[in-house]
Amino acid sequence: TILTEDDWDEFSNLFDKVHKGFFIKLRQKHPNITPAETRLLSLTKLKLSTKEMAGMLGVSADTIKKTRQRLRRKLDMSEEKSLEDIIEVL
């Protein structure tokens, strides 16, 4: 679970070992991404389900869905593109 800032620091360090430079590339390409959106995208990169993400972040599945919708709007994504498409190129 990623409930505290310490949990996030530990997770992001391990994640960066596997997916080197992901967070740097993400911030360069999308500098207005919030920490919560960064967490969501990193869990998406791991191909976790909505329910798994919700459990890890201590939120409801609806919260994950709404955050995805807001992020898609924020990134001005077309309907054909998914968040997975964006993070695969990072």
C-alpha atoms as a printed R data frame, in Angstrom:
   type eleno elety resid chain resno       x      y       z
1  ATOM     1    CA   THR     A     1   0.000  0.000   0.000
2  ATOM     2    CA   ILE     A     2   1.038  3.574  -0.648
3  ATOM     3    CA   LEU     A     3  -0.679  5.530   2.087
4  ATOM     4    CA   THR     A     4   2.098  7.734   3.483
5  ATOM     5    CA   GLU     A     5   4.851  9.851   2.001
6  ATOM     6    CA   ASP     A     6   7.402  7.304   3.276
7  ATOM     7    CA   ASP     A     7   5.502  4.521   1.469
8  ATOM     8    CA   TRP     A     8   5.589  6.584  -1.722
9  ATOM     9    CA   ASP     A     9   9.321  7.291  -1.376
10 ATOM    10    CA   GLU     A    10  10.060  3.588  -0.955
11 ATOM    11    CA   PHE     A    11   7.779  2.641  -3.855
12 ATOM    12    CA   SER     A    12   9.189  5.299  -6.193
13 ATOM    13    CA   ASN     A    13  12.774  4.241  -5.446
14 ATOM    14    CA   LEU     A    14  11.981  0.603  -6.266
15 ATOM    15    CA   PHE     A    15   9.914  1.606  -9.308
16 ATOM    16    CA   ASP     A    16  12.761  3.756 -10.630
17 ATOM    17    CA   LYS     A    17  15.156  0.822 -10.413
18 ATOM    18    CA   VAL     A    18  12.907 -1.165 -12.745
19 ATOM    19    CA   HIS     A    19  11.672  1.684 -14.969
20 ATOM    20    CA   LYS     A    20  14.702  3.982 -15.033
21 ATOM    21    CA   GLY     A    21  13.947  7.606 -15.806
22 ATOM    22    CA   PHE     A    22  10.159  7.168 -15.924
23 ATOM    23    CA   PHE     A    23   9.427  9.958 -13.432
24 ATOM    24    CA   ILE     A    24  11.940 12.335 -15.049
25 ATOM    25    CA   LYS     A    25  10.552 11.760 -18.545
26 ATOM    26    CA   LEU     A    26   6.988 12.097 -17.264
27 ATOM    27    CA   ARG     A    27   7.707 15.464 -15.613
28 ATOM    28    CA   GLN     A    28   9.581 16.720 -18.684
29 ATOM    29    CA   LYS     A    29   6.761 15.790 -21.029
30 ATOM    30    CA   HIS     A    30   3.907 16.786 -18.669
31 ATOM    31    CA   PRO     A    31   5.203 19.313 -16.092
32 ATOM    32    CA   ASN     A    32   1.727 20.106 -14.722
33 ATOM    33    CA   ILE     A    33   1.086 16.546 -13.464
34 ATOM    34    CA   THR     A    34   0.246 16.397  -9.743
35 ATOM    35    CA   PRO     A    35   1.820 13.893  -7.320
36 ATOM    36    CA   ALA     A    36  -1.477 11.958  -7.186
37 ATOM    37    CA   GLU     A    37  -1.567 11.749 -10.984
38 ATOM    38    CA   THR     A    38   2.071 10.616 -10.995
39 ATOM    39    CA   ARG     A    39   1.155  7.812  -8.602
40 ATOM    40    CA   LEU     A    40  -1.769  6.796 -10.785
41 ATOM    41    CA   LEU     A    41   0.384  6.726 -13.914
42 ATOM    42    CA   SER     A    42   3.116  4.697 -12.220
43 ATOM    43    CA   LEU     A    43   0.558  2.099 -11.107
44 ATOM    44    CA   THR     A    44  -0.898  2.134 -14.623
45 ATOM    45    CA   LYS     A    45   2.594  1.423 -15.953
46 ATOM    46    CA   LEU     A    46   2.584 -1.700 -13.749
47 ATOM    47    CA   LYS     A    47  -0.678 -2.735 -15.453
48 ATOM    48    CA   LEU     A    48  -2.638 -2.902 -12.212
49 ATOM    49    CA   SER     A    49  -6.411 -3.033 -12.296
50 ATOM    50    CA   THR     A    50  -8.566 -0.193 -11.040
51 ATOM    51    CA   LYS     A    51  -9.454 -2.229  -7.957
52 ATOM    52    CA   GLU     A    52  -5.780 -3.004  -7.221
53 ATOM    53    CA   MET     A    53  -4.829  0.658  -7.591
54 ATOM    54    CA   ALA     A    54  -7.642  1.720  -5.285
55 ATOM    55    CA   GLY     A    55  -6.526 -0.772  -2.647
56 ATOM    56    CA   MET     A    56  -2.913  0.358  -2.834
57 ATOM    57    CA   LEU     A    57  -3.779  4.038  -2.590
58 ATOM    58    CA   GLY     A    58  -6.502  3.629   0.032
59 ATOM    59    CA   VAL     A    59  -9.238  5.152  -2.139
60 ATOM    60    CA   SER     A    60 -12.333  3.865  -3.910
61 ATOM    61    CA   ALA     A    61 -12.368  2.481  -7.446
62 ATOM    62    CA   ASP     A    62 -14.612  5.408  -8.417
63 ATOM    63    CA   THR     A    63 -11.887  7.814  -7.287
64 ATOM    64    CA   ILE     A    64  -9.420  6.084  -9.609
65 ATOM    65    CA   LYS     A    65 -11.883  6.306 -12.509
66 ATOM    66    CA   LYS     A    66 -12.580  9.998 -11.882
67 ATOM    67    CA   THR     A    67  -8.870 10.771 -11.595
68 ATOM    68    CA   ARG     A    68  -8.277  9.023 -14.921
69 ATOM    69    CA   GLN     A    69 -11.041 11.105 -16.546
70 ATOM    70    CA   ARG     A    70  -9.621 14.363 -15.177
71 ATOM    71    CA   LEU     A    71  -6.118 13.403 -16.256
72 ATOM    72    CA   ARG     A    72  -7.275 12.571 -19.787
73 ATOM    73    CA   ARG     A    73  -8.951 16.000 -19.980
74 ATOM    74    CA   LYS     A    74  -5.905 17.728 -18.495
75 ATOM    75    CA   LEU     A    75  -3.619 16.086 -21.067
76 ATOM    76    CA   ASP     A    76  -6.114 16.905 -23.837
77 ATOM    77    CA   MET     A    77  -6.255 13.275 -24.952
78 ATOM    78    CA   SER     A    78  -8.438 12.043 -27.771
79 ATOM    79    CA   GLU     A    79 -10.980  9.302 -27.121
80 ATOM    80    CA   GLU     A    80  -8.913  6.762 -29.069
81 ATOM    81    CA   LYS     A    81  -5.846  7.175 -26.853
82 ATOM    82    CA   SER     A    82  -5.525  5.626 -23.421
83 ATOM    83    CA   LEU     A    83  -3.297  6.514 -20.502
84 ATOM    84    CA   GLU     A    84  -1.454  3.281 -21.201
85 ATOM    85    CA   ASP     A    85  -0.520  4.604 -24.663
86 ATOM    86    CA   ILE     A    86   1.053  7.698 -23.131
87 ATOM    87    CA   ILE     A    87   3.115  5.902 -20.521
88 ATOM    88    CA   GLU     A    88   4.349  3.160 -22.838
89 ATOM    89    CA   VAL     A    89   6.479  5.672 -24.727
90 ATOM    90    CA   LEU     A    90   8.156  6.945 -21.538
